[in-house]
């Protein structure tokens, strides 16, 4: 019987954020797969946990992933951790999860620290619908194509960015979305120097020119405004009512539906359509 791959989130800054369930899972696993074994060893030492560590990161994920999968198929349990946050989210662990899913190996995700959700929740921007875009490509053409595909995106957008790339990224965002688009720059989340800077892209660019960026950033960008509804004349609205009636709606239901779509009063539409 196959073992289980546990996805164990690690603190994104504050070691106090690791849960008891995460501690217990790390302590119970047969071995731990880590993005950087040196970083993970510091955490395990802090938790007084001693477990075999294997390396699993972007450049060895095919070879190492197969070895991990073989051990799981043999019945061992593995805890997968990233350097910070939830593994498999903008992280090589995504590939290992896919391999396990294809092989029928159980995968269990444990809730915990995640920079995307932490930043979104404090951004002050709409959170009901959002899209996570991760790191933008360093390839100029891929980067431009990615941003242009988001030009009309109405959901709040979340990006990761390193401090030395932040000024150029803000310029690129402003070029596509406009300098007045709102943005929250979330820096060093959960750490001693955590900072949330809510502003516009234009003001963020000016700030970066004055204060060199430091620390890791999560950028939460306001989505595009929905397009204004097309203006409809009363005659056109009445024609829509008649069309809805021809399709089987009652006059009352047709008037209500067209009223919701056009902004006209349903009573006006109903009475006028009777003439």
Secondary structure, 3 states (H helix, E strand, C coil): CCCEEEEECECCCCHHHCCHHHHHHHHHCCEEEECCHHHHHHHHHHCCCCCEEEECCCCCHHHHHHHHHHHHHCCCCEEEECCCECCCCCCCHHHHHHHHHHHCCEEEEECCCCHHHHHHHHCCCCCCCEEEEEECCCCHHHHHHHHHCCCCCCCEEEEEECHHHHHHHHHHHHHHHCCCCEEEEEECCCCCCCEEEEEEHHHHHHHHHHCCCCCCEEEEECCCCCCCCCCCCHHHHHHHHHHHHHCCCCHHHHHHHHHHHHCCCHHHHHHHHCC
